[in-house]
Amino acid sequence: MAGKWTVSTEISFSSSHCLDSYDGMCSRVHGHNWVLRVYYEFEGVDAGGLTVDYYLLKAGLERVVLPRFDHIHLNDVPPFDRVSPTSENLAAEIFRICEDELRFEGGKLKEVELWETPKDMVRYGE
């Protein structure tokens, strides 16, 4: 079968932050229940018709993201001890981490989507 497949999963985590050099309420410490969705693109499937096992995708995402960002104050951890922990910067950092540490044969990370609230999100890709 020719074509491309996009496979996605999501996890959630909770953390606090305050935005540096921001003139508004978000300059104060506050928290979010983030929802993170990743998108991987595959150009083929295996003999069983799968691109990647969703269980392995989700477990891998939890393994590389949760220890770094769940139930912590983002401003205290690199790189956010030097860079403002905006949703945009957090999405880019998670993309970098997944690209480095969460690889699947035949797949390529396309985008991460990070929801700060049920109505507000940022999507990052390279």
C-alpha positions as CSV (number, residue, x, y, z in Angstrom):
1,M,0.0,0.0,0.0
2,A,1.5,3.4,-1.0
3,G,0.9,6.5,1.0
4,K,1.8,8.0,4.4
5,W,0.3,7.4,7.8
6,T,0.2,9.9,10.7
7,V,0.0,8.2,14.1
8,S,-0.7,10.2,17.2
9,T,-1.1,9.7,21.0
10,E,-1.4,12.0,23.9
11,I,-0.5,12.2,27.6
12,S,-1.1,14.8,30.3
13,F,1.0,16.2,33.0
14,S,0.8,19.0,35.6
15,S,3.4,21.7,36.3
16,S,3.7,25.2,37.4
17,H,5.6,28.1,35.8
18,C,5.8,31.9,35.7
19,L,6.6,33.8,32.6
20,D,9.8,35.9,32.6
21,S,9.7,39.4,31.1
22,Y,5.9,39.2,30.9
23,D,3.7,42.1,32.0
24,G,0.6,40.4,33.2
25,M,-1.0,37.8,35.5
26,C,1.1,35.0,34.0
27,S,4.2,36.6,35.5
28,R,3.0,35.1,38.8
29,V,3.4,31.4,39.7
30,H,0.5,29.4,38.3
31,G,-0.1,25.9,37.1
32,H,-1.5,24.0,34.2
33,N,-2.8,20.5,33.5
34,W,-1.1,20.2,30.1
35,V,-2.2,17.9,27.4
36,L,0.6,16.8,25.0
37,R,-0.1,15.2,21.7
38,V,2.7,13.9,19.4
39,Y,2.4,13.2,15.7
40,Y,4.7,10.7,13.9
41,E,4.6,10.1,10.1
42,F,5.3,6.7,8.6
43,E,5.8,5.8,5.0
44,G,5.0,2.1,5.4
45,V,3.5,-0.5,7.7
46,D,5.0,-3.8,8.9
47,A,3.9,-7.3,7.9
48,G,1.0,-7.0,10.4
49,G,-0.2,-3.8,9.0
50,L,1.0,-1.6,11.8
51,T,3.2,1.5,11.8
52,V,3.9,1.5,15.5
53,D,2.2,-0.1,18.5
54,Y,0.2,2.7,20.3
55,Y,1.2,1.2,23.6
56,L,4.9,1.6,22.8
57,L,4.3,5.1,21.5
58,K,2.5,6.2,24.6
59,A,4.8,4.4,27.0
60,G,7.8,6.0,25.3
61,L,6.3,9.5,25.5
62,E,5.6,9.0,29.2
63,R,9.1,7.8,29.8
64,V,10.8,10.8,28.2
65,V,8.4,13.6,29.2
66,L,7.0,12.9,32.6
67,P,10.2,12.6,34.7
68,R,11.3,16.0,33.3
69,F,8.1,18.0,33.5
70,D,5.3,16.4,35.6
71,H,4.6,17.9,39.0
72,I,7.5,20.4,38.9
73,H,8.0,24.1,38.7
74,L,9.3,24.5,35.1
75,N,11.4,27.6,35.9
76,D,13.6,25.4,38.0
77,V,14.7,22.9,35.3
78,P,16.8,23.3,32.2
79,P,16.5,25.0,29.8
80,F,13.7,27.0,31.6
81,D,16.1,28.1,34.3
82,R,17.5,30.3,31.4
83,V,14.6,30.6,29.0
84,S,11.1,31.6,29.8
85,P,8.8,28.5,30.0
86,T,6.2,29.7,27.6
87,S,3.9,27.1,25.9
88,E,5.9,27.8,22.7
89,N,9.2,27.2,24.3
90,L,8.0,24.1,26.2
91,A,6.5,22.6,22.9
92,A,9.8,23.2,21.1
93,E,11.8,21.6,24.0
94,I,9.5,18.5,24.0
95,F,9.9,18.2,20.3
96,R,13.7,18.2,20.7
97,I,13.5,15.6,23.4
98,C,11.2,13.3,21.4
99,E,13.3,13.7,18.3
100,D,16.5,12.7,20.3
101,E,15.0,10.0,22.5
102,L,11.8,8.7,21.0
103,R,12.4,7.1,17.6
104,F,10.5,4.4,15.8
105,E,11.7,2.4,12.8
106,G,10.3,3.9,9.6
107,G,8.8,6.9,11.5
108,K,9.7,10.6,11.8
109,L,8.4,13.0,14.4
110,K,6.3,15.7,12.6
111,E,4.7,17.8,15.3
112,V,4.0,18.2,18.9
113,E,0.8,19.8,20.1
114,L,0.7,21.2,23.6
115,W,-2.6,22.3,25.2
116,E,-2.2,24.8,28.1
117,T,-5.9,25.0,28.7
118,P,-8.9,23.2,27.0
119,K,-9.1,26.2,24.6
120,D,-5.4,27.3,24.1
121,M,-2.7,25.3,22.4
122,V,0.5,25.6,20.4
123,R,1.7,23.2,17.7
124,Y,5.4,22.9,16.9
125,G,7.2,21.1,14.1
126,E,10.4,21.3,12.1
